[in-house]
Amino acid sequence: MSVTAAVATPCETLRAAYKAAKAALIERFGAASNVEPLMHALARATDDALKGAWAACAMPGGATLVAVGGYGRGELAPYSDVDILVLLPESSPQTSDAELNGCVERFIGMAWDLGLDIGSSVRSVEQCIAEASNDITVQTSLLEARRICGDMPLFQRFSARYRETLDPRAFFQAKVLEMRQRHAKFQDTPYSLEPTPREAGDNMTHRPSNSDDIICGSGSPATTRSASSMRARPSACRPARPSTAAWRFSSGGQKTGGVFSARYWSMAASKRARPSSTEPVAAIAAP
């Protein structure tokens, strides 16, 4: 008796291809000294999977699939969300609303079935502009929008409307305010019991590039001074680029000025003598 082989569905074929491509790239991530080309390659592999799903779902010709956020830059880390925008025309005489909704639902569902961690939105051009004007996070994500497939004139119209309504000065001021509010929410320090370095203030991206600079007290840039120009207790100051020893605390550790001295707690953990208050900070903070 002959057995008929099962025919793979388009979703299964796309999923297998994407899974194999992603696994190969993730394996290369571990040994790579420069991961930027791999992030671009993973974004391209994701583009191919989404294009296949777009075609398999027979999306209407007037719609456009757009990558936004970091994915819009053409960069994707191995376990990042895949943020997309399904851009729809204001009206489509060829497709009814029910048909359009059905196509969009099938496409989003298929994207999840492919193994993509999708973050999706479905909007028209004017809805995008309205949302961006009310929410700085939406405006930020649309800043680097990139067309993946679909109707090019619609995407060009969206890009033109976005540029028309973007006020660079107001956008910059809003982003600074957003950053300060986010840092204040986390007490302006990543050195908490359950730290959130990406959201809290004073992380590596906000530090001076000069390795001789140290930050005192709460870490405000206004209190940055040269290490060679002052002597202080190590618990009152810390290097601008602390080592990972900052996360190793002794059981008797103390917190001063909202920050820790990475070198000091490393020394304490190894049971070396605490340096005197007159010891040069540059010597203590040297990496």
LUMTOR-90796 format. One line per 8 residues: number of its first residue (from 1); their letters; for each residue x, y, z of C-alpha. Coordinates in Angstrom, 2 decimals, decimal comma, m for minus. Layout:
BEGIN
NUM	A	X:Y:Z; ... .
***
This chain:
BEGIN
1	MSVTAAVA	0,00:0,00:0,00; 1,50:3,33:m1,01; 1,63:6,26:1,36; 1,15:9,73:m0,08; 3,63:12,25:1,32; 2,07:15,25:3,01; 2,47:18,49:1,09; 3,88:21,34:3,17 .
9	TPCETLRA	1,70:24,43:3,40; 3,13:27,84:2,46; 3,29:28,72:6,15; 5,25:25,57:7,00; 7,68:26,19:4,14; 8,25:29,80:5,16; 8,60:28,85:8,81; 11,20:26,18:8,07 .
17	AYKAAKAA	13,23:28,54:5,87; 13,13:31,36:8,41; 13,96:29,06:11,30; 16,99:27,66:9,48; 18,24:31,11:8,46; 17,82:32,53:11,95; 19,50:29,53:13,62; 22,52:29,88:11,33 .
25	LIERFGAA	22,82:33,59:12,10; 22,44:33,12:15,87; 25,23:30,55:15,79; 27,47:33,13:14,13; 26,52:35,78:16,71; 28,37:33,90:19,44; 31,76:34,06:17,70; 31,40:37,41:15,91 .
33	SNVEPLMH	33,47:40,41:16,97; 31,26:42,71:14,90; 27,57:41,78:15,01; 26,27:44,68:12,90; 26,39:42,72:9,60; 24,59:39,84:11,31; 21,86:42,17:12,58; 21,35:43,42:9,03 .
41	ALARATDD	21,29:39,85:7,72; 18,67:38,83:10,30; 16,53:41,82:9,31; 16,75:40,74:5,66; 15,78:37,16:6,56; 12,79:38,54:8,48; 11,88:40,72:5,49; 11,82:37,63:3,27 .
49	ALKGAWAA	9,57:35,74:5,69; 7,13:38,66:5,92; 7,08:39,14:2,15; 6,19:35,47:1,77; 3,39:35,78:4,31; 2,14:38,98:2,61; 1,91:37,16:m0,73; 0,41:34,00:0,77 .
57	CAMPGGAT	m2,38:36,02:2,39; m3,14:37,83:m0,89; m3,01:41,25:0,72; m4,76:43,95:m1,32; m2,61:45,92:m3,74; m3,34:49,26:m2,09; m1,83:48,28:1,29; 1,80:48,57:2,34 .
65	LVAVGGYG	3,89:46,64:4,85; 6,27:48,92:6,75; 9,05:48,12:9,23; 9,33:50,62:12,10; 11,61:51,25:15,07; 14,95:49,46:15,16; 13,69:46,97:12,62; 12,98:49,92:10,34 .
73	RGELAPYS	16,70:50,75:10,44; 17,37:47,31:9,00; 18,83:46,03:12,28; 17,43:43,15:14,31; 18,92:41,45:17,35; 18,27:37,70:17,72; 15,41:38,02:20,21; 14,09:41,48:19,43 .
81	DVDILVLL	10,46:42,24:18,68; 9,62:42,66:15,01; 7,71:45,96:14,87; 5,61:46,41:11,74; 2,95:48,77:10,45; 0,27:47,64:8,01; m0,42:50,88:6,18; m3,88:51,04:4,60 .
89	PESSPQTS	m5,36:53,49:2,11; m8,07:55,84:3,33; m10,58:53,97:1,18; m10,38:51,07:m1,25; m13,16:50,70:m3,84; m11,80:47,30:m4,88; m11,87:45,77:m1,40; m14,62:45,90:1,22 .
97	DAELNGCV	m13,81:46,59:4,85; m14,72:43,02:5,81; m12,37:41,56:3,19; m9,59:43,93:4,19; m9,96:43,08:7,87; m9,91:39,38:7,04; m6,71:39,74:5,02; m4,99:41,70:7,79 .
105	ERFIGMAW	m6,03:39,19:10,45; m4,73:36,28:8,36; m1,44:38,05:7,73; m0,81:38,93:11,39; m1,74:35,40:12,44; 0,57:33,88:9,85; 3,44:36,12:10,97; 3,07:34,72:14,50 .
113	DLGLDIGS	2,88:31,18:13,08; 6,22:31,78:11,36; 7,82:32,26:14,76; 8,10:36,05:14,60; 7,57:38,02:17,80; 5,38:40,59:16,11; 4,48:44,04:17,38; 1,90:45,29:14,89 .
121	SVRSVEQC	m0,27:48,29:14,18; m2,79:48,81:11,39; m3,42:52,42:10,38; m4,06:54,78:7,52; m1,69:57,65:6,75; m3,78:60,22:8,63; m4,20:57,89:11,59; m0,40:57,53:11,77 .
129	IAEASNDI	0,04:61,29:11,79; m2,64:61,75:14,46; m1,13:59,05:16,70; 2,37:60,47:16,24; 1,23:63,94:17,29; m0,27:62,53:20,51; 2,41:60,00:21,46; 6,16:60,61:21,26 .
137	TVQTSLLE	6,90:56,87:21,25; 4,79:56,42:18,09; 6,48:59,41:16,49; 9,87:57,93:17,35; 9,08:54,51:15,91; 7,82:56,05:12,65; 10,96:58,16:12,30; 12,85:55,25:10,71 .
145	ARRICGDM	9,98:53,64:8,82; 11,06:51,43:5,94; 8,89:49,87:3,26; 9,13:46,07:3,08; 6,59:45,42:0,33; 3,25:46,66:m0,95; 2,10:49,89:m2,52; 5,01:52,32:m3,04 .
153	PLFQRFSA	2,91:55,48:m3,72; 1,09:54,97:m0,41; 4,39:54,71:1,47; 5,74:57,80:m0,29; 2,60:59,71:0,69; 3,03:58,60:4,30; 6,72:59,64:4,31; 5,88:63,07:2,90 .
161	RYRETLDP	3,10:63,68:5,44; 5,35:62,57:8,30; 8,14:64,95:7,28; 5,65:67,80:6,89; 4,37:67,43:10,45; 7,70:66,72:12,18; 9,12:69,67:14,12; 12,76:68,70:14,87 .
169	RAFFQAKV	13,14:71,11:17,78; 9,89:70,05:19,45; 10,76:66,39:18,85; 14,17:66,80:20,50; 12,70:68,60:23,50; 10,04:65,90:23,89; 12,68:63,14:23,78; 14,79:64,86:26,44 .
177	LEMRQRHA	11,73:65,22:28,67; 10,81:61,58:28,05; 14,32:60,49:29,04; 14,31:62,55:32,24; 10,90:61,22:33,26; 12,05:57,65:32,61; 15,22:58,15:34,65; 13,28:59,77:37,49 .
185	KFQDTPYS	10,93:56,79:37,59; 13,92:54,56:38,32; 15,54:56,98:40,81; 18,27:57,97:38,33; 20,41:54,93:39,05; 20,85:51,40:37,70; 22,37:50,38:41,07; 19,16:49,16:42,67 .
193	LEPTPREA	18,16:45,76:44,01; 16,51:44,85:40,70; 18,25:47,17:38,23; 16,84:48,18:34,87; 19,94:49,60:33,11; 18,13:50,39:29,87; 15,50:52,56:31,56; 17,39:53,95:34,56 .
201	GDNMTHRP	19,63:56,97:34,29; 23,39:57,03:34,53; 24,00:54,03:32,29; 26,96:53,58:29,97; 25,43:55,56:27,11; 25,02:58,67:29,28; 28,56:58,75:30,64; 31,41:61,00:29,47 .
209	SNSDDIIC	33,80:59,38:27,02; 36,88:60,58:28,92; 38,00:57,71:31,15; 39,66:60,21:33,53; 36,28:61,75:34,36; 34,51:60,63:37,49; 30,99:61,32:38,60; 30,24:62,22:42,19 .
217	GSGSPATT	27,14:62,01:44,32; 24,05:61,27:42,26; 25,97:61,17:39,00; 24,76:64,45:37,55; 26,93:65,66:34,65; 27,21:68,98:36,45; 29,31:67,31:39,16; 31,77:65,65:36,77 .
225	RSASSMRA	35,36:66,53:37,62; 38,84:65,38:36,69; 40,09:62,48:38,79; 43,54:64,01:38,97; 42,17:67,21:40,51; 40,52:65,79:43,61; 40,87:63,25:46,37; 37,82:61,69:47,97 .
233	RPSACRPA	36,50:58,58:49,59; 35,91:55,95:46,91; 32,32:55,45:48,07; 31,56:59,06:47,13; 32,80:58,77:43,55; 32,94:56,18:40,82; 34,66:55,85:37,45; 32,78:57,08:34,42 .
241	RPSTAAWR	32,98:53,60:32,89; 32,80:51,17:35,85; 33,79:47,56:35,48; 31,38:44,69:35,94; 32,66:44,50:39,51; 30,07:47,20:40,27; 27,52:44,41:40,55; 29,52:42,47:43,15 .
249	FSSGGQKT	28,63:43,79:46,57; 29,89:42,61:49,93; 27,36:41,70:52,60; 28,31:44,76:54,58; 28,11:47,14:51,68; 26,94:50,72:52,01; 25,45:53,05:49,46; 26,64:56,64:49,27 .
257	GGVFSARY	25,16:59,40:47,14; 22,99:56,97:45,23; 25,95:55,16:43,59; 28,58:52,53:44,33; 32,31:52,49:43,82; 32,98:49,51:41,56; 36,64:49,16:42,52; 35,93:49,62:46,21 .
265	WSMAASKR	33,34:46,85:46,42; 35,56:44,60:44,34; 38,31:45,15:46,91; 35,90:44,60:49,77; 34,67:41,36:48,27; 38,24:40,07:48,04; 38,77:41,05:51,72; 41,45:43,63:51,01 .
273	ARPSSTEP	41,84:46,62:53,26; 39,61:49,61:52,63; 41,66:52,44:51,06; 42,12:55,58:53,09; 40,17:58,73:52,37; 43,37:60,42:51,18; 44,22:57,81:48,55; 44,00:59,28:45,02 .
281	VAAIAAP	40,69:58,48:43,38; 42,44:57,93:40,03; 44,34:55,02:41,54; 41,19:53,51:43,00; 39,10:53,92:39,88; 41,68:52,63:37,40; 40,18:49,78:35,36 .
***
